[in-house]
Each structure stands twice: as C-alpha cells, then as structure tokens.
Amino acid sequence: MFKKILNCLIDHPFLTSLFAADFFILLFHRPPFFFSVLMLGALMAMCMYFGQKLALFKN
C-alpha cells in the first residue's frame, strides 16, 4: 500500500509539490482567513484527486 502511494506521488511531481507546499504553509503559517480557506479548498481537491487515482481499497 505504501509503495502504491509513493509511486502515485512520484508520477505527479507538480501536484505533489503543490500538495506539500500547501500543507506545510497551512500547518506552520497563519495566512489571512480568506486565503487560508482557498488553500484548504485546494488541499481538499488534491486529496480527492489522489484518492481517486490511488483507489487503495478497490476490490
């Protein structure tokens, strides 16, 4: 399972770097409220995209 996640992140380097940068900015920095809501929305959209691509528990 971990190898499948890692391979998906390596296959999409631009989205992975956006995801990591967005996550760490929201985690360690307090941007203005409206900007942080937009960033959180982008983070959730990327999580849903990666969830669709991975389908880890697909039978």
C-alpha atoms as a printed R data frame, in Angstrom:
   type eleno elety resid chain resno       x      y       z
1  ATOM     1    CA   MET     A     1   0.000  0.000   0.000
2  ATOM     2    CA   PHE     A     2   2.807  2.413   0.899
3  ATOM     3    CA   LYS     A     3   4.580  1.649  -2.378
4  ATOM     4    CA   LYS     A     4   1.391  2.416  -4.329
5  ATOM     5    CA   ILE     A     5   1.042  5.804  -2.606
6  ATOM     6    CA   LEU     A     6   4.697  6.635  -3.159
7  ATOM     7    CA   ASN     A     7   4.525  5.681  -6.844
8  ATOM     8    CA   CYS     A     8   1.467  7.893  -7.373
9  ATOM     9    CA   LEU     A     9   3.213 10.847  -5.720
10 ATOM    10    CA   ILE     A    10   6.322 10.301  -7.861
11 ATOM    11    CA   ASP     A    11   4.210 10.061 -11.031
12 ATOM    12    CA   HIS     A    12   2.670 13.503 -10.358
13 ATOM    13    CA   PRO     A    13   5.576 15.694  -9.163
14 ATOM    14    CA   PHE     A    14   3.869 19.047  -9.774
15 ATOM    15    CA   LEU     A    15   0.764 18.105  -7.793
16 ATOM    16    CA   THR     A    16   2.883 16.536  -5.071
17 ATOM    17    CA   SER     A    17   4.940 19.695  -4.638
18 ATOM    18    CA   LEU     A    18   1.777 21.824  -4.576
19 ATOM    19    CA   PHE     A    19   0.249 19.482  -2.018
20 ATOM    20    CA   ALA     A    20   3.315 19.534   0.235
21 ATOM    21    CA   ALA     A    21   3.775 23.307  -0.007
22 ATOM    22    CA   ASP     A    22   0.082 23.965   0.652
23 ATOM    23    CA   PHE     A    23   0.023 21.558   3.589
24 ATOM    24    CA   PHE     A    24   3.103 22.998   5.283
25 ATOM    25    CA   ILE     A    25   2.035 26.608   4.728
26 ATOM    26    CA   LEU     A    26  -1.304 25.890   6.377
27 ATOM    27    CA   LEU     A    27   0.379 23.889   9.153
28 ATOM    28    CA   PHE     A    28   3.169 26.309  10.142
29 ATOM    29    CA   HIS     A    29   1.986 29.715   8.928
30 ATOM    30    CA   ARG     A    30  -1.204 31.677   9.550
31 ATOM    31    CA   PRO     A    31  -2.246 33.258   6.238
32 ATOM    32    CA   PRO     A    32  -5.237 35.624   6.148
33 ATOM    33    CA   PHE     A    33  -8.579 33.888   6.661
34 ATOM    34    CA   PHE     A    34  -9.928 34.113   3.103
35 ATOM    35    CA   PHE     A    35  -6.622 32.942   1.614
36 ATOM    36    CA   SER     A    36  -6.417 30.042   4.055
37 ATOM    37    CA   VAL     A    37  -9.969 28.970   3.099
38 ATOM    38    CA   LEU     A    38  -8.942 28.955  -0.561
39 ATOM    39    CA   MET     A    39  -5.805 26.982   0.252
40 ATOM    40    CA   LEU     A    40  -7.794 24.489   2.318
41 ATOM    41    CA   GLY     A    41 -10.204 24.029  -0.584
42 ATOM    42    CA   ALA     A    42  -7.277 23.381  -2.934
43 ATOM    43    CA   LEU     A    43  -5.804 20.922  -0.439
44 ATOM    44    CA   MET     A    44  -9.096 19.015  -0.218
45 ATOM    45    CA   ALA     A    45  -9.400 18.945  -4.015
46 ATOM    46    CA   MET     A    46  -5.900 17.491  -4.328
47 ATOM    47    CA   CYS     A    47  -6.683 14.902  -1.651
48 ATOM    48    CA   MET     A    48  -9.818 13.852  -3.533
49 ATOM    49    CA   TYR     A    49  -7.846 13.647  -6.790
50 ATOM    50    CA   PHE     A    50  -5.142 11.491  -5.240
51 ATOM    51    CA   GLY     A    51  -7.833  9.345  -3.600
52 ATOM    52    CA   GLN     A    52  -9.447  8.746  -6.990
53 ATOM    53    CA   LYS     A    53  -6.105  7.933  -8.617
54 ATOM    54    CA   LEU     A    54  -4.991  5.557  -5.879
55 ATOM    55    CA   ALA     A    55  -8.213  3.626  -5.122
56 ATOM    56    CA   LEU     A    56  -6.309  1.726  -2.427
57 ATOM    57    CA   PHE     A    57  -9.212 -0.345  -1.171
58 ATOM    58    CA   LYS     A    58 -10.799 -1.081  -4.519
59 ATOM    59    CA   ASN     A    59 -11.992 -4.679  -4.700
